[in-house]
Amino acid sequence: MPPERGRGRLRLGAEIAAFALGTIAALGAGLLGASALLQVGGGAVAHGWRSAGAVLLALVALLMGLRWAVVLVLALRGHARRTLRPPPDPGRWPRVSILLPAHDEAATIEDALRAFLALDYPDFEVVCVDDGSTDRTSALARPFAGWHGAVHVQVLHQPNGGKWSALNRAWQHSDGELVLCVDADSLLRPDALRWLVRTLLATGAAGVAGQVRVRNRDRWLTRLQALEYLTCQSALRAAQHASRTVLVVPGPIGLYRRSVLAALPSARRADATGPFEGDTFAEDFDLSLAVLARGGAIVYEPRAVAQTKAPAALPALLNQRYRWMRGSIQVLRKFGRDAARDPRLLRPDVLAWLIVTYGCDLVLLPVTMLLAVALIATSTQGWTIGAASTLAAALGAGVVANLGFASTQGDRLRLALLEPFAWVYSSLVLPTIYPFVLLDEVRRAPMRW
């Protein structure tokens, strides 16, 4: 056995052990939290709404522990298969069109274009569309137009119409058999495109999501986002890979078959300019869910890495998450409306993942967080002890699970130690925008880019 392969198997063994411990810890945290809450709460009849609240929180603790245990098992399963049976090189590398929308990206557009031109892939093109930028984006991108060896770069300009409009314009000017959607601040690793294409062809999937990492980890806020990308995005995609139902192909790196996108209803209407639609603020989620709903498979390839620049200041971060959350709600509402007209769109596996992810994160967790705060604020010390026991168990399980995720995704292990701070960040900081999202969505407040 070659030394490299032997080291790979040893590392896989260590990762299996970490994931096994993480699974046990997740289940144990759920059981411990539920037990502590039930002991403190007592009977619902005898102790009123506080005891009823304790029972509800206990059920949520069990549910969340089970959710993360399932995610760990499924993520490990996919990782083991990728490690032991990596996809082979195809007999022919199909042509790829890279669609690059840009709006006010003067700080990153040159680095992004250089990274695309440095890709180790034999046949691809780049179509960059400046969508009405008010800075020097167009001027900085224009010198890249033309031929760079075998790679042709187009730089187009249009009045501001939104990211979906810029993607459709790039779609119209491209001819690749495969389509890679990227962001203007994405820096792809040189081997990223080969990994995406290998996995797409080997699995026969309609699309493949790459791994997104935060590259500017020079302060606490961006380090916490790096951990969030690892545990809340990459980990879930790794688990969804097992059922070939990755819900969100991320904007910074996602590969599709052109034939699949061209067959979507959004691309076949008489007035359509392409497969991307502008009726939500999350065109990446909208597109991938449309592909899944119509029977397409979407998988995950963590070895295809895109480095993205995360918001370094809290106002910029909250503005970004506002867009993400509003867009997700819009996509889910749109999907529900379409499924009501055509029940065939309700694939059981896709529906299950929607409930496990968005159902928990957008509905269940906010309600239970409010309930937990109310219980702690109005109850005796015993309630605080029960809540603290639950939190401590969850944080311990999180650290163990994060070590496994960091190793299997090729990221830094020390990110796992940020879990206590990440809990404050994800549970107390980010939810502050939720009321504004709901209010603006109800009153249909406009928003672009």
C-alpha positions, 0 to 999 in steps of 0.5 A: 500500500502506498504511504499516502494511501496508508496515511489516508486510511489512518486519518479516516480511522481517526475521523470515524472515531471523532464522528462516533464520539460526536454522535454519542455526545449529541445524543447524550446532550439531548438526553441530559438536557431533556432529563434536567429540564423535566426534573426541574419542571415537574408535572405540567398540571401541578406547576402550570405553564412553566412545567409545560414549557419545560416539557416542550424544551425537553422535547426540543433538546431531544430533537436537536440532539437526534438531528445532529447525530443523524447529520454526523452519521450521514456526513461521515458516510459520504466522507468515507466513500469519497476517501476510499473511492475517489471519482476517476478522471473522465475520458473527456473533460466537457466545456465549462462556462463560468458565469460571474455576476458583479456589482460594486466589486472593485475590491475583489474583481481582479483577484477573482478573475486571476483565480479563474484564469489559474484554474487547472482545467483544459476547456472553459470560458469566463463570462463576467457581467457588470450589473450597473456598478457605481464603482470601478468594477467595470474598468478593472475587469475590462482589461481581462477581456479577450483570450488568455491562452485557450481561455476566452474571457468576456466582460459585459456591462448592463444597467443594474437589474439584480444578480439574477439578471446578470446571471441570465445575461452571462448565460445568454453569452455562454456555450459550455456543456456545464455551467459554473456559477460563482461570486465576484469575491470567490477565489477558487483553488486551482483544482476546484473545477476538476473536482466538481466535474469529476463528481458531477460525471461520476454520480450522474447528478444534475448539479454539485455544490462545492465547499465555501470557506472564509478566507479573511480570518483576521478578527473574531467576527470572521473567525466565527463566520468561518466556523459557521460556514463549516458547521452550518453549511458544509456539514449539512451539505455533507449529510444531504449528499447521502440522499443526493438532495443538497438543498442549497448550491452556494453562490460562490461555487456551484456547477450544473448541467446546462441541459438541466437548467435549460429544461426548467420552467423558468427558462422555457417561458416565452419571455424568459432570458435564462433559468434564473428568476428575480422573484426572490433574494436567494436565487441560488436556493431558488435554482437548486430547489427547482432542480431537486423538485423536478427530480434532479440530484444535487451532490456535494464535493468538499475538495472543490474549495472557494475562498470567500470574503466574509463581512468584517463588521457587524452591520455588514454581517447583519445586512448579509444575513437579512438578505439570506433569511428573507430570500430563504423565506421567499423561496420556501413560500414560492415552493409551497405555492408551486407544490400546491399547484403540482403536488408532484414537486413534493419529493419526500426526501426533499421535504424531509430535509426542508423540515429538518433544516428550515423548519427547525431554524426558522420556526422551532428554534426562535420560538423555543429560545423565547420560551427559554428566556421567559422561563429563566427570567420568571423562575427559580434557580433550579430553572437556571441550573437546568438550562445551564446543564443543557447548554453545557452538554450541547457545547461539549457535543458541539466541540467534538462534532466540530473537530470531525467536521474540520478534519473531513472538510480539510479545515483547521481543527482549532476552529472547533474551540470557538464553539462557546463563542459561536453559540452566543453569535448564532443564538443571540446576535444573528436572531436580532434581525429576525423581526425585521425580516418578518416585518419587511417580508409581510409588507413586501419591502423592496431590496436589491443585491 
